[in-house]
Amino acid sequence: MAPDTVEPSDPPEIAESPGDPGRQGTAIGLAQSAFAVPVLANLTLSVKEAFLLLGLFLAQFVLGGVLPAGIHDEERIVVGVIYLLLAAWILTREHVAMRRLLHDGLRTPVAELSEPFPAVPVPAGHPS
């Protein structure tokens, strides 16, 4: 049998190792998204939340450049955990608003949510 053939009993090759930056980049992206959901759920971003987000991005950027390459995996994990903890903190702090938002999104009929936009008057002489 030729050495480049694959037997059905051979285990599949794994393209990425557990410490692969691609997987960790995806994990930190998911943690950032988990943080963004409660921050932006009310469609506003407070100055405090904006500075917190800026601080997290800058800390991640600086840590990635300052720390030795051997501990980048741990740095990404720690930053991801911080994002998740902050998301949990915001969800806890804003639990009443989140409960109302979930109720509106999951239980309220669409007919009760959607109101037609009021007609915007077009100025005279404006091409429409």
N, C-alpha and C positions, 0 to 999 in steps of 0.2 A: 504494500500500500504506500502511496506517495506521502511524504512527510507534511505536505501542505493541505492534506484533506482533513476534514473534521468528522469524527465519529459521533453518532447520536448520543453516546454516553459521556462525551467530553463536556465538562462544565462550561457555560458560556463565559466569554471573556468580559471582564468589567472594564469599560472604557475609562472610568474615573475612579480614582482612589477615594477613600473616605475623607482624606484631608484635601481634596481637590478644591481649589479656589472657586471653581464654577458652582459647585454645590453650596459652598458657604456664601457666595454672592447671592445665590437664590434664596438661601435661608435668611440672610440679613435683609434682602428685599421684601420678603414676606413679613418679617418683623417690623420693618418700616411701614408697610401697608397696614398691618394690624394697629400700629400707632396712629396712622393717618385717619383711619375710619372714625374713631371717637373724637379726634380733634376737629375733623371737618363735618361731622354728622349734622351739626346745626348750621352748616354752610357759612360759618364765620371762623376767623382765626384771630384769637386775641393776641395782643402784643407779647404777653407772657409766653403763650404757646409758640409764637413765631421765634422768640429768642431761644426758647428751649430747643426747638427744631434746628435752628442755626447752630446752637452750641453742640448738639449731637453730631451734626454733619461735620463741623470743624474738628471736634474731638476725634471722630473717626478718621478724618483726613490726616490730622497731625500724628495720631497714633500709628497709622499705616506707614508714615514716613520715618518716624523716630524709632519705633520698636524694631528689634532684630527680626530678620525674616523667619527665624525658627519659631517665633511665637505669634505670627500673624493669624494662625488658626484660632488660638485662644482669644486673641484680641477681637476677632470677628464674632466669636461666640459670646463674649462678654458684652459687646456693643448690642448684639441682637437681643440678649436677655434684658439689657437696660431698656430697649425699645418696648419689649413686651411688658416689663414691669410698669413703665410709664403709661402704656395703653390701659393696663388693668387699673392703675390709679385714677386715670381720667374717667374710665367707665364707672368706677366706684363713686367718684366725686359727682358725676353727672347722671347718677342712676335713674333719677326721676325723668329727666329729659330723654334718656335712652329708652326707658320703658315706654314713654309716650310715642317716640319715634318708631319703635318696633311694633307697637299696637297699630299705628297708622299705616305702616308698611305691610303688615301681615294680616291684619284683621279688618280694617276699615274698607268697605266697598269703594271701588274706584269712583263710582258716581258721587259719593260724598266727598271725595278728595279733590276731584277736578272741577274747577269752576272756570268757565270760559273767560279768556282774557278780555278786558274791556276794549272796545274799539278805540283806536287812537285817531283823533281827528287829523285829517290831512290839511295842511295850510292851503289857502286858495293859490292857484297858480303853480302848485308843486306837481311835477310830473309823477304820476303813479303807475 
